[in-house]
Amino acid sequence: MTLPRRDFLHLLAAAPLAQGVTPSRAAVAQGLTSPRPHQVLQRTGYDPTQSHDHADGGPRRGTAEVPLKWTVSAGNDLVWEARAVPLEGAFGNPVAWTKLVVDQQEDQCSSTLVVPAGGWYRIELRSHQGDAVKPVGHVEPVGVGEVFLIAGQSYADGANDELLQVAEPLGRVAALDVVRGTWGVANDPQPNRANGGTLWPHLGDLLVPITQTPIGFVNVAVGGTASRQWLPGEALYQGLIAGAKGAGAFRCVLWQQGESDVIEKTATALYIERLKTIRAAFAKEAKSNVRWLLAKSTLHPTVYNDPVGEGRIRSAIDTLWREPGFAPGPDTDILNGENRGGIGTRRHFTGIGQRRAALMWFAAIWQELLGREAPAPVR
């Protein structure tokens, strides 16, 4: 199990999004403070039955309203335009220069630009004053695709054997650093997580070519934690809310947790009650009625051997899979043998186990994308 990070959790819950980014060759921000380089925005309007190229009226792969923020020192007589330019090798289509409806509060301006699913894109901003056209700034790379909020304990946090790297050629698998408010390529170790390997770089590699979009992860999992520590009012719950707010919008919550509840001998009914309580409070506070995909993650072979205790949590997950607001994640308990580390390792998944667990998550997420109605927004 990974060590507790109480101080970090309080910081995470309270930290505002950072207001600047350092320009670099692959991540440029001039004039625009939003979106962020490597940011992935959750698409809406995706229709899996009409997402192929020959769909009547064109493929419906979805769009996102990309939030634009910038500072202006001139008067109110400027006209603002933005566009989205696909970078080399990008999925998606360009957006021509579009006149913006701007909300200006003193020297702070904000607007949105509707961008089709895909990326990477470069977002460009310019102003007009009379006949004069002035480039204001641009941000790249930016993606519109699928975003996932990750919660749970060590298997999700970063306690596995191999530090996985994103293999997708254009690096279209990104992770949010919730504390700093910055995005980057989702190589292990994940930002502000444990220093070991995770499942998420490989999961992103699997999803990108099938969804034909960039993938974003927001990981707030913490090793060695029980369900009671995620209840409303606890530091972990506040971290969960901070992650949701940092993401803005996301497809679903990926929950990989259960080992600590086996150790604590949590009853089946109590685990069910806790998960329902957590999700209900989260839906209201985060204004997000997305489903939670629950993994069966109860085994820790070198720490305990408790089939009865494991069965209690597995039974709870079975029940929750059939409850509104929840959906099946993978049963990673079936991964054994070479998939698990032994004494002298991190004692969670080996490298091959990480990749196989990621494949199982891919199957669960793909079913979620294909076969379920989108959850209604919380009002």
N, C-alpha and C positions, 0 to 999 in steps of 0.2 A: 504494500500500500504506500501511497506517496505522503509526504509530510504535510501537515496542516499549514495554511497560509492566512491566518486571521487578519494580519495587518493588510495584506493585499486585498482581501475581500472588502474591507471597509473602504479602502481607496477606490476599488473598482466601482462600488455602489455609488460613491460620491463624485467620481471624476467626471468633469465636463469633456466634451469632445475637443481635441486640440484644434487651434485656430490657424495653423499653418503647416505646410509640409516643405521639406527640403527638396528643391528641384534636382533632378538628375537626368541623365540621358534617356532613361526609360520611364521616368515619372516626373512630368513637368507640370507646374502650376504657376501661371502668371496672371495675376489679376483675379482669377476665380479661386475662392476658398471652398467651394462645393460644386461638383462632386470631388472626391479624393482620387488620387492616382491609385489604380488597381481596385477601385471600388466596384462591387457588383450590386446592381439594383434588382430587386425581385420583379419579375415580369407578371403581368396580369393579362387575361384574355386569351390564354393558351388553350387551344382546343385540340386534344390529341387525335381526334377522329378526322380533323381537317388541317393537319400540319404538314401534309405532303405537298410536293411542288405542284401537282396537278389538281389540287383542290379547287372547287368552283369559287371564283373570286380571289384566288390566291391563297397561299398557306397562312393559317392563323396560328402563328407561333407566339403571339403576344407582344406587348409593349410595356414600357415603364415611363412614368413621369420623372425625369431626371431633375433633381433639385439644383438650381443654380443660385449661387450667392457671390456677391462681389461688393467692393467698396467704390464709391464714386465721390469725387470732389467737385464736379461741375454742377450746373443747375438742373432743373427738371425738364428742360426742353430737348433732352436727348431721346433718340429712338434707339431701342436695343434689339439686336438680332443674335440668334445662335444657330449653330448647325452641328451635325454629327458626321464625322468623316471616318469610314471604316479604315483601320490600319491594315497593313499587308497581311493576307491570310485570314481576314476576319470573316466570321459569320455575319449575316444580317445585311441591311441596306442603308445607304446614306440618307441623311435628312438635310434637305436644302436649307439655305438661310431662311429663318422663320422669325417674324416679328413677335416679340415677347410682350406679354402682359406683366408689368413689373410692379411689385410692391416696394416702395421706397420709404424707409424710416430714417430720416436725417441722411447720413452718408452710407447707409446699408441698404443694398438692393437684393431682391430675391425674385425668382421666377421659376418656371419649369419648362422643360423641353421634352416632348413625347418622342421616344426613341424606340425603334423596333428591337425585339429580342436579337441578341447577337453581340459581337465584339471580338476583339477589342475595338473601341472607337476613340477618336480624339474629339472632344467637345470644344468648340470655338465660340468666342463671344466678341461682338463688335458693336460700335455705337455709330449713329448718324447724328450730325448737327448741320442742318442745311445740306449742302452738297458734299460736306467733308465726311469721309468714312474712316474710322479709326479702329484698328484691331485692339482689343482690350486684354485678351488672355486666352489661354487654352489649358486643358487638362487631358492627360493621357497616361496610361490606358484606362478606359472605363468600359464596363460591361453591363448588359441587361440579360439576366438569366435566372438561375435558381439559387436561392440562399437558404441555408439551414442553420438553425440554432441548436447547439449540442449541449446536453447536460447529463450529469451522472457522476460516476466515480472513475477509478484508475484506468480501466480499459479504454475509456473515452478521453481521459485527461492527458495521458502521456507517460504510461508506465510500462510500455512494451519494448521489446528488445532492439528493434532496428529504427534508426532515424530515417524515415522515408522522405524522398524528395519528389516534387512534382515533375513528372516526365512529359506532360503535355507540352508540345514544342513551343507554344507561344505563352506558356505560363498562365493559362486561363483558369487556374484554380487558386483562389485568393482567400485570405483569412483576415478578419478584423482584429486589431489590437484594441480591445474595449477601453483600456485605460488611456491610451494615447490618442484614440480616435483615428488611427491610420490603418490603411490596408496594405497588404503585401502578398507576395507569392506564398502559398501555404506549405512551405517546407517545414519539416520537423526540426527542432521542437516548436510547437505552436506558441503563439505569443501569450505570455503570462500564464503558461501552463507548466506542468512538470517537464523535466528536461529529457524525457525519454521519447520513444516513438509512438505514433498514433495510427489510426486507420485512414485518416482523412485525406492525405495527399493521393493515395491510391484510389479512394472512392471518387475523388474529383476527376482523376484521370479516366476512370470508367464512364463517368457521366457526361463529360464535355462532348465527345464525338457523337453520342446518342441524342442528347438534348440539343446539340448544335448551339450551345450557349456557354458563356463562362459560368463557373460555379463559385459561390461564396460560402465560407464557413464562419460562424461566430461561436466559439467554444468557451463555455463557462463551467465545464466539468471540473470537479475537485476530487482527487483521490482519497480513499479511506472514509467516504461520507455515507451516512445512512439516510433513508427517506425522511426521518424526523428533522434532519438538518436543512432540508429544503422547504420546510413549511413556511407559510407567510410569517413575517416578523424575524426570521432567521437571516444571518448574513448571506448564506448561499442563495436564498430567495431574492434578496436585494441584488445580488450579482446576476441572477437570471433576468430580472427586470432591466438591469443596466445593459445586458447583452441585447435584449429585445429592442430597447430604445436606440442602441447604437446601430443595429441592423436596419431599423426603420420598418421594413417589411420582410417577410421570409415565408418559405413554403410550409414548413412544419418544424416541430421540435423532435430531435433524435435523442432518445433517453436510453442510456446504457448504464444500468445501475442495479444492484441487488446483493452483492457480496457482503457488504456491511450489515444488511438486514438479516442475512443468514447467520452471521456471527452473533448478532443481537437477539436472535430467535424471534423475530417479528412475526406475529400471527398473520395469516392470510387476510382476514377481514380488516385488520389494522392497516396493512400495506395498501389495500384497495382504498380504504377511507382516506389515507394520507395523499395518495396520488390524485384522487378526485378533488381533494381540498386544494392541493397545490395548483392543479390546472384551472380550477374555477377562479381562484384568486388571481392567477396570472392572466387569464382571459379578460377579466374585468380591468385590471390595472394596466396591462400592456395594450389593451384594446385590440386583442388578437385572438380570434376564435379558431386558429389553425389546429389541426390534429397533432397529437403527440404519438409518434411511432415508438413503441416500447420493445426493446430487445429483451430476450431471456438471457440474463447475464448473472448467473448465480454461482458459478464454479470458480474456485481458486485452489487448484489441486495440491499445491505445495503448502498451503496454509491450513486447510481443513478438509475433512471428508465427511460430509453431513447430508446424506441423501434426503433425510426427513426435512431438515431445515431448508435445503435447496428446493424441495418439492413444495413447501409452503409458498415460497416467493414465485415459483413457476406457475403454481395454481392461481395466484393473484394476478399475474400477467395474463394468463389465459382468460380470466374473467374480464379484465380491463380491455383486452382486445375487442370484446363484444360490446363495450360501453360507448355511448356517444362521446365524441371528442378524442377518442383513442383509436389506434389502428395497429396492426401487426408490424413489428420490426423483425429482425432476424433472431433465430434461436442459435446464438453463438455458443451455447453450452455444448452443442454437438461437436465442436472442434476439440479434438484430443490429440494425444501422441505428439507428433512433430510440430503441431500447432501451438503447443504450450511450452514455455520456458521452465527449466528445472532449477535446482539449487545452483547458485553461482551466476544466474541470469537475473533479469528483472522479475521473473516468475509470473509473467502474464503471457501475452502472445509472443511467439517468435516472429521473425520477419515473414515467413510463409503464412503463419496464422493471421498476422495483420492483414495480409493481402486477401486471404480467404474470407475473413470477417468483413472486409470492405466489399467484396463481391456479394456477400449475403445482404449487406446494407443496400447495395445497388439494386438487388432484386426487389427488396421491400419498397424502396423509393420509387422504382419504376412502376410497380403496381399502384402505388399511390398516385402517380402522375397520370396513369392510364385510366384507372377504373373508378374514381371517386369524384363526386361533385365537390366543387370548391366550397369550403366552409363560409357561412355568412359572416360579414363583419360585425363586430361588437358595437352597439350604439350606446 
